[in-house]
Amino acid sequence: MILNQVKKIIKKIIPIILVSYYHKFLVSVANIIYWFPSRKLIVIGVTGTKGKSTTCNMIWQILTQAGYTTGIATTANFRIGQKEWTNDTKMTMQGRLRLQKLLRQMVRAGCTHAVIETSSEGIKQNRHWGIQYQIGVFTNLAPEHIEAHGSFENYRNAKMELFKKLKGLKISILNHDDENFSFFKNISAHQYIYFGLKEGADLQVQEIKEVNDGFNFIIKGHRFHLPLIGVFNIQNAVAAISVGKALNINWQDMIKALENFSYMPGRMEKIISRKGFIVYVDYAHTPESLAAVYQTLQPKTKRLIGVLGSCGGGRDKAKRPLLGALAATYCQVVFITNEDPYDEDPMTIIDEVYEGTKGYPSVEIYKVIDRAEAIDQALHLAQAGDIVAITGKGSEQALMTKAGKQPWDDREVVRKVLTGL
């Protein structure tokens, strides 16, 4: 964590404008080293608060089904054609040299398209600079990273920068249902596609029907089956379908691609125990995403057991009691535990999450600082028919502590505990 402290000191003493020039200099160097790789690709940038990684992977599935060799870079994973590996960097959007190198690897592998999960922090640090995005996708927007950006407006403006930088095709694909839609639609583009579940969208989802393994729905008279739970995944799917339409991919390829989309690593990833209860591991770490997870799972069980925490390092402190309140609202049992404390005291974070659970006397609340122990206790408590929701980290491969980066994977911890039950 010494490096993080040094970075904080540097940010305080060096003017923001000089930091910006420094980032742009690094991007310029990276582009020269790797021969401006994005110029050889149709680059699709996906930005928003929730659903970015899933949407990116759905776009990959559609493009691959249509015969295009495609690369992606997301919070959860990387793909170059059929090669896939987990993102273990703890970064949504990679640093300039690493990202440009990845784009060059995609070009060498014969990729024609690249899908980049583009974060507000990455945009703030100009990691998007020098990438010739041709299509921008806006999924949704909710307050997040407010400390880093200074205000929600600054956070939104950072997201909007992606659309201002579009070149070539200049296609804006926007969530018509989101209350921030109007801010994005006013940015100039050659083509706009509006998607959503409500009237007014160009691609409107209709006749949604929940089935055992997911949803059936209709878009423009075409019937889709999506084998994922959670209405939010329908929004992710129609965003990906919109990219397909922008690139003139036929409906049958898109239908087949999505019906074969089984799961995303660490995104509502389902693990079934021999004792008859189900575990879901999810990345949800904002109030909006956590509420969506709980609202999806609560109707499917009599008892919902939640394991959650909140990140440290000065990130979005205001959300901590809100996360606790949501857990106490939807779950019958709650384990509050460590999540990525960075240089903060883990127990202080846990106590701040716990503050939100007060006023729910019928809910069992446990504070367990060791995340592995919290997961172990939750799984030993679970009975047939229960659902255990473990949120906050998803498929992340590290736990960030004051002592540094520790190897971690919620899913592997779950599987290890389940083998002994």
C-alpha positions as CSV (number, residue, x, y, z in Angstrom):
1,M,0.0,0.0,0.0
2,I,3.1,2.3,0.0
3,L,2.6,2.8,-3.7
4,N,-1.0,4.0,-3.1
5,Q,0.2,6.5,-0.5
6,V,2.9,7.8,-2.8
7,K,0.3,8.3,-5.6
8,K,-2.0,10.2,-3.2
9,I,0.9,12.6,-2.2
10,I,1.8,13.1,-5.9
11,K,-1.8,14.0,-6.7
12,K,-1.9,16.6,-4.0
13,I,1.3,18.4,-5.0
14,I,1.2,18.2,-8.8
15,P,-1.4,20.3,-10.7
16,I,-4.3,18.4,-12.3
17,I,-3.4,19.8,-15.7
18,L,0.1,18.4,-15.5
19,V,-1.2,15.0,-14.5
20,S,-3.5,15.1,-17.5
21,Y,-0.6,15.8,-19.8
22,Y,1.4,13.0,-18.2
23,H,-1.4,10.5,-18.9
24,K,-1.7,11.7,-22.5
25,F,2.0,11.4,-23.0
26,L,1.9,7.8,-21.8
27,V,-1.0,7.1,-24.2
28,S,0.9,8.6,-27.1
29,V,4.0,6.5,-26.3
30,A,1.9,3.4,-26.0
31,N,0.2,4.0,-29.4
32,I,3.6,4.5,-31.0
33,I,5.1,1.4,-29.4
34,Y,2.1,-0.8,-30.5
35,W,1.5,1.0,-33.9
36,F,-1.9,2.5,-33.2
37,P,-3.7,-0.8,-33.0
38,S,-7.3,0.6,-32.6
39,R,-7.1,1.9,-36.2
40,K,-7.2,-1.7,-37.4
41,L,-10.3,-2.5,-35.4
42,I,-13.9,-1.5,-35.0
43,V,-13.8,-0.5,-31.3
44,I,-16.9,-0.6,-29.2
45,G,-16.9,1.1,-25.9
46,V,-19.3,0.2,-23.2
47,T,-19.8,2.6,-20.3
48,G,-22.3,3.1,-17.4
49,T,-22.6,2.0,-13.8
50,K,-24.1,-1.5,-14.0
51,G,-24.0,-4.4,-16.5
52,K,-20.9,-3.3,-18.5
53,S,-19.0,-6.6,-18.2
54,T,-22.1,-8.7,-19.0
55,T,-23.0,-6.5,-22.0
56,C,-19.5,-6.7,-23.4
57,N,-19.5,-10.5,-23.2
58,M,-23.0,-10.6,-24.9
59,I,-21.7,-8.4,-27.7
60,W,-18.7,-10.8,-28.0
61,Q,-21.1,-13.7,-28.2
62,I,-23.2,-12.0,-30.9
63,L,-20.2,-11.0,-33.0
64,T,-18.6,-14.4,-32.7
65,Q,-21.8,-16.1,-33.7
66,A,-21.9,-13.9,-36.8
67,G,-18.4,-15.0,-37.7
68,Y,-16.3,-12.1,-36.5
69,T,-13.1,-12.7,-34.5
70,T,-13.5,-10.4,-31.6
71,G,-11.6,-9.3,-28.5
72,I,-12.9,-7.9,-25.2
73,A,-11.5,-6.3,-22.1
74,T,-13.7,-6.1,-19.0
75,T,-13.6,-6.0,-15.2
76,A,-14.3,-9.8,-15.2
77,N,-12.4,-11.2,-18.1
78,F,-10.4,-10.8,-21.3
79,R,-11.0,-12.6,-24.6
80,I,-9.1,-12.7,-27.9
81,G,-11.1,-14.8,-30.2
82,Q,-11.7,-18.1,-28.4
83,K,-9.0,-17.6,-25.9
84,E,-10.3,-16.3,-22.5
85,W,-8.7,-15.5,-19.2
86,T,-9.7,-13.9,-15.9
87,N,-8.9,-10.3,-15.2
88,D,-6.8,-10.4,-12.1
89,T,-5.5,-6.8,-12.3
90,K,-8.2,-5.2,-10.1
91,M,-8.7,-2.7,-12.9
92,T,-11.8,-2.3,-15.0
93,M,-10.0,-0.4,-17.7
94,Q,-6.3,-1.3,-18.1
95,G,-3.4,1.1,-18.1
96,R,-2.3,2.7,-21.3
97,L,0.6,0.4,-22.2
98,R,-1.2,-2.7,-21.1
99,L,-4.4,-1.8,-23.0
100,Q,-2.6,-0.8,-26.2
101,K,-0.6,-4.0,-26.0
102,L,-3.9,-6.0,-25.7
103,L,-5.3,-4.2,-28.7
104,R,-2.2,-5.1,-30.7
105,Q,-2.6,-8.7,-29.6
106,M,-6.1,-8.7,-30.9
107,V,-5.0,-7.3,-34.3
108,R,-2.3,-10.0,-34.5
109,A,-4.9,-12.7,-33.7
110,G,-7.0,-11.5,-36.6
111,C,-9.7,-9.7,-34.6
112,T,-11.9,-7.3,-36.6
113,H,-13.7,-5.9,-33.5
114,A,-12.8,-5.0,-30.0
115,V,-15.2,-4.4,-27.1
116,I,-13.7,-2.3,-24.3
117,E,-15.4,-1.8,-20.9
118,T,-14.7,1.9,-20.5
119,S,-14.8,3.2,-16.9
120,S,-15.2,6.8,-15.7
121,E,-11.9,6.5,-13.8
122,G,-10.2,5.3,-17.0
123,I,-11.6,8.3,-18.9
124,K,-10.6,10.6,-16.2
125,Q,-7.0,9.3,-16.5
126,N,-7.2,9.5,-20.3
127,R,-6.8,5.8,-20.9
128,H,-9.4,6.1,-23.6
129,W,-7.3,8.7,-25.4
130,G,-5.7,7.4,-28.6
131,I,-8.3,4.6,-28.9
132,Q,-10.5,5.1,-32.0
133,Y,-13.9,4.2,-30.7
134,Q,-16.5,3.9,-33.4
135,I,-19.5,2.7,-31.3
136,G,-20.4,3.9,-27.8
137,V,-22.9,2.0,-25.6
138,F,-24.5,3.6,-22.5
139,T,-26.0,1.1,-20.1
140,N,-27.3,3.1,-17.2
141,L,-26.1,5.6,-14.6
142,A,-26.3,5.8,-10.8
143,P,-24.2,7.6,-8.2
144,E,-20.7,5.9,-7.9
145,H,-17.1,7.0,-7.4
146,I,-18.4,10.4,-6.2
147,E,-15.3,11.0,-4.0
148,A,-13.0,10.4,-7.0
149,H,-14.9,12.7,-9.4
150,G,-16.1,15.3,-6.9
151,S,-19.8,15.2,-7.9
152,F,-22.4,13.1,-9.7
153,E,-22.3,15.6,-12.6
154,N,-18.5,15.2,-13.0
155,Y,-19.0,11.4,-12.9
156,R,-21.7,11.7,-15.7
157,N,-19.5,14.0,-17.7
158,A,-16.7,11.5,-17.6
159,K,-19.0,8.9,-19.1
160,M,-20.1,11.3,-21.8
161,E,-16.5,11.9,-22.9
162,L,-16.6,8.5,-24.6
163,F,-19.4,9.6,-26.9
164,K,-17.6,12.9,-27.7
165,K,-14.6,11.0,-28.9
166,L,-16.4,8.6,-31.3
167,K,-14.9,8.5,-34.8
168,G,-15.6,6.6,-38.0
169,L,-19.0,5.0,-37.7
170,K,-19.9,7.3,-34.8
171,I,-22.8,5.3,-33.5
172,S,-24.4,6.1,-30.1
173,I,-26.3,3.2,-28.5
174,L,-28.3,4.6,-25.5
175,N,-30.5,3.3,-22.7
176,H,-33.8,5.1,-23.4
177,D,-35.2,4.1,-20.0
178,D,-32.4,5.8,-18.0
179,E,-33.2,9.2,-16.5
180,N,-29.8,10.5,-17.8
181,F,-30.6,9.5,-21.4
182,S,-31.2,13.1,-22.6
183,F,-27.6,14.1,-21.6
184,F,-26.1,11.4,-23.9
185,K,-28.5,11.8,-26.8
186,N,-27.5,15.5,-27.2
187,I,-23.9,14.4,-28.1
188,S,-23.4,14.5,-31.9
189,A,-23.3,11.1,-33.7
190,H,-23.9,9.8,-37.2
191,Q,-26.4,7.2,-36.0
192,Y,-28.4,6.8,-32.7
193,I,-30.0,3.6,-31.5
194,Y,-32.2,3.8,-28.4
195,F,-33.0,0.6,-26.5
196,G,-35.1,-0.2,-23.5
197,L,-38.2,-1.8,-22.0
198,K,-40.4,1.3,-22.3
199,E,-42.3,3.1,-25.1
200,G,-40.2,5.3,-27.3
201,A,-37.1,3.0,-27.7
202,D,-36.1,2.0,-31.2
203,L,-35.5,-1.5,-29.9
204,Q,-38.2,-2.1,-27.3
205,V,-38.4,-5.3,-25.3
206,Q,-41.9,-6.7,-25.3
207,E,-43.8,-9.7,-23.9
208,I,-41.3,-10.5,-21.2
209,K,-42.0,-13.9,-19.7
210,E,-40.0,-15.5,-16.8
211,V,-39.2,-19.2,-17.3
212,N,-37.3,-21.7,-15.1
213,D,-33.9,-20.8,-16.4
214,G,-34.3,-17.2,-17.5
215,F,-36.6,-15.1,-19.7
216,N,-38.3,-15.2,-23.1
217,F,-39.0,-11.9,-24.8
218,I,-39.7,-10.3,-28.1
219,I,-37.9,-7.5,-30.0
220,K,-39.3,-6.3,-33.4
221,G,-41.3,-9.5,-33.7
222,H,-38.3,-11.8,-33.0
223,R,-38.5,-14.2,-30.1
224,F,-35.4,-14.5,-27.8
225,H,-34.6,-16.8,-25.0
226,L,-32.0,-15.6,-22.4
227,P,-30.9,-18.3,-19.9
228,L,-30.0,-15.8,-17.2
229,I,-32.1,-14.7,-14.2
230,G,-32.6,-11.0,-13.3
231,V,-34.6,-8.5,-15.4
232,F,-31.4,-6.3,-15.5
233,N,-29.9,-9.0,-17.8
234,I,-32.6,-8.3,-20.3
235,Q,-31.4,-4.6,-20.4
236,N,-27.9,-5.9,-21.0
237,A,-29.1,-8.2,-23.7
238,V,-31.0,-5.6,-25.7
239,A,-27.9,-3.3,-25.4
240,A,-25.9,-6.0,-27.1
241,I,-28.6,-6.7,-29.6
242,S,-28.5,-2.9,-30.5
243,V,-24.8,-3.3,-31.3
244,G,-25.7,-6.2,-33.5
245,K,-28.2,-4.2,-35.4
246,A,-25.8,-1.3,-35.8
247,L,-23.4,-3.7,-37.4
248,N,-26.1,-5.3,-39.6
249,I,-25.9,-8.7,-37.9
250,N,-29.0,-10.9,-38.8
251,W,-31.6,-11.7,-36.2
252,Q,-31.1,-15.4,-36.2
253,D,-27.4,-15.1,-35.3
254,M,-28.3,-12.8,-32.4
255,I,-31.1,-15.2,-31.2
256,K,-28.8,-18.1,-31.3
257,A,-25.9,-16.2,-29.6
258,L,-28.0,-15.2,-26.6
259,E,-29.8,-18.5,-26.1
260,N,-26.3,-20.0,-25.7
261,F,-25.1,-17.3,-23.3
262,S,-25.0,-19.5,-20.1
263,Y,-23.3,-17.3,-17.5
264,M,-20.7,-14.6,-16.7
265,P,-17.9,-15.3,-14.2
266,G,-18.8,-13.7,-10.9
267,R,-22.0,-12.2,-12.2
268,M,-25.0,-14.0,-10.6
269,E,-22.8,-17.1,-10.9
270,K,-24.7,-20.1,-9.5
271,I,-23.2,-22.8,-7.4
272,I,-25.4,-25.6,-6.2
273,S,-24.7,-27.5,-3.0
274,R,-25.3,-31.2,-2.3
275,K,-27.4,-30.1,0.7
276,G,-30.1,-28.5,-1.5
277,F,-29.3,-24.8,-1.1
278,I,-28.0,-22.5,-3.9
279,V,-25.1,-20.0,-3.7
280,Y,-25.0,-16.9,-6.0
281,V,-21.7,-15.0,-6.3
282,D,-22.1,-11.5,-7.7
283,Y,-20.1,-8.4,-8.2
284,A,-22.9,-6.1,-6.9
285,H,-21.2,-3.3,-4.9
286,T,-23.5,-0.3,-5.3
287,P,-26.9,0.1,-3.7
288,E,-28.7,-0.1,-7.1
289,S,-26.9,-3.3,-8.2
290,L,-27.3,-4.9,-4.7
291,A,-31.0,-4.1,-4.7
292,A,-31.4,-5.7,-8.1
293,V,-29.7,-8.9,-6.9
294,Y,-31.8,-9.2,-3.8
295,Q,-35.0,-8.4,-5.7
296,T,-34.2,-11.1,-8.1
297,L,-33.4,-13.8,-5.5
298,Q,-35.8,-13.0,-2.7
299,P,-38.9,-14.4,-4.5
300,K,-37.1,-17.6,-5.2
301,T,-36.5,-18.6,-1.6
302,K,-38.0,-18.6,1.9
303,R,-34.7,-17.6,3.4
304,L,-32.1,-15.4,1.8
305,I,-28.7,-15.2,3.5
306,G,-26.5,-12.3,2.5
307,V,-22.7,-12.0,2.8
308,L,-21.5,-8.5,2.0
309,G,-19.1,-5.7,2.9
310,S,-17.9,-2.5,1.3
311,C,-14.6,-1.3,-0.1
312,G,-12.2,1.0,1.6
313,G,-9.6,3.4,0.3
314,G,-12.0,6.3,0.6
315,R,-14.3,4.9,-2.0
316,D,-18.0,5.9,-1.8
317,K,-18.2,5.9,2.0
318,A,-21.8,7.2,1.9
319,K,-23.0,3.9,0.4
320,R,-21.9,1.8,3.4
321,P,-25.0,2.1,5.6
322,L,-27.2,2.0,2.4
323,L,-25.8,-1.5,1.6
324,G,-26.5,-2.6,5.2
325,A,-30.0,-1.4,5.0
326,L,-30.7,-3.2,1.8
327,A,-29.3,-6.4,3.2
328,A,-31.5,-6.1,6.3
329,T,-34.5,-5.3,4.1
330,Y,-34.3,-8.3,1.8
331,C,-32.3,-11.0,3.8
332,Q,-33.3,-13.0,6.8
333,V,-29.7,-13.5,7.8
334,V,-26.8,-11.1,7.1
335,F,-23.1,-11.5,7.4
336,I,-21.1,-8.3,7.2
337,T,-17.5,-8.9,6.4
338,N,-14.3,-7.6,4.9
339,E,-14.3,-6.6,1.2
340,D,-11.3,-4.6,0.0
341,P,-10.3,-2.4,2.9
342,Y,-7.1,-1.0,1.3
343,D,-5.5,1.2,3.9
344,E,-8.7,1.6,6.1
345,D,-9.5,-0.3,9.3
346,P,-11.7,-3.2,8.1
347,M,-13.8,-3.2,11.3
348,T,-14.6,0.5,10.9
349,I,-16.0,-0.2,7.4
350,I,-18.0,-3.2,8.8
351,D,-19.4,-1.0,11.6
352,E,-20.5,1.6,9.1
353,V,-22.3,-1.0,7.0
354,Y,-23.8,-2.4,10.2
355,E,-25.3,1.1,11.0
356,G,-27.7,0.6,8.2
357,T,-29.0,-2.6,9.6
358,K,-30.3,-1.1,12.8
359,G,-34.1,-1.1,13.1
360,Y,-34.5,-4.6,11.7
361,P,-34.9,-6.7,14.9
362,S,-36.1,-9.8,13.1
363,V,-33.0,-10.1,11.0
364,E,-30.0,-12.1,12.2
365,I,-26.9,-9.9,11.8
366,Y,-23.3,-11.1,12.2
367,K,-20.1,-9.1,11.9
368,V,-17.3,-11.4,10.8
369,I,-14.1,-9.6,9.8
370,D,-12.5,-12.6,8.1
371,R,-14.2,-13.0,4.7
372,A,-13.5,-16.7,4.4
373,E,-14.9,-17.3,7.8
374,A,-18.0,-15.3,7.0
375,I,-18.6,-17.4,3.9
376,D,-17.9,-20.6,5.8
377,Q,-20.4,-19.6,8.6
378,A,-23.1,-18.6,6.0
379,L,-22.8,-21.9,4.1
380,H,-22.9,-24.0,7.3
381,L,-26.0,-22.1,8.4
382,A,-27.8,-22.6,5.0
383,Q,-30.4,-25.4,4.7
384,A,-32.2,-27.0,1.8
385,G,-34.2,-24.4,-0.1
386,D,-32.1,-21.4,1.1
387,I,-30.2,-19.0,-1.2
388,V,-26.9,-17.5,-0.1
389,A,-25.9,-14.3,-1.9
390,I,-22.3,-13.4,-1.7
391,T,-21.7,-10.0,-3.2
392,G,-19.1,-7.3,-3.7
393,K,-16.2,-9.1,-5.4
394,G,-17.7,-11.5,-8.0
395,S,-14.8,-13.1,-9.9
396,E,-12.1,-10.8,-8.6
397,Q,-8.8,-12.5,-8.0
398,A,-7.4,-10.4,-5.1
399,L,-8.3,-8.9,-1.8
400,M,-6.8,-5.5,-1.3
401,T,-5.6,-4.9,2.3
402,K,-3.2,-2.6,4.1
403,A,-0.6,-5.4,3.8
404,G,-1.0,-5.4,0.0
405,K,-2.7,-7.6,-2.6
406,Q,-3.8,-11.0,-1.3
407,P,-4.9,-13.8,-3.7
408,W,-8.6,-14.3,-3.5
409,D,-11.6,-15.8,-5.3
410,D,-15.1,-15.9,-3.6
411,R,-16.1,-18.8,-5.8
412,E,-13.1,-21.0,-4.9
413,V,-13.8,-20.3,-1.2
414,V,-17.4,-21.4,-1.7
415,R,-16.4,-24.6,-3.5
416,K,-13.8,-25.5,-0.9
417,V,-16.4,-25.1,1.9
418,L,-19.0,-27.0,0.0
419,T,-16.7,-30.0,-0.5
420,G,-16.7,-30.4,3.3
421,L,-20.4,-30.2,3.9
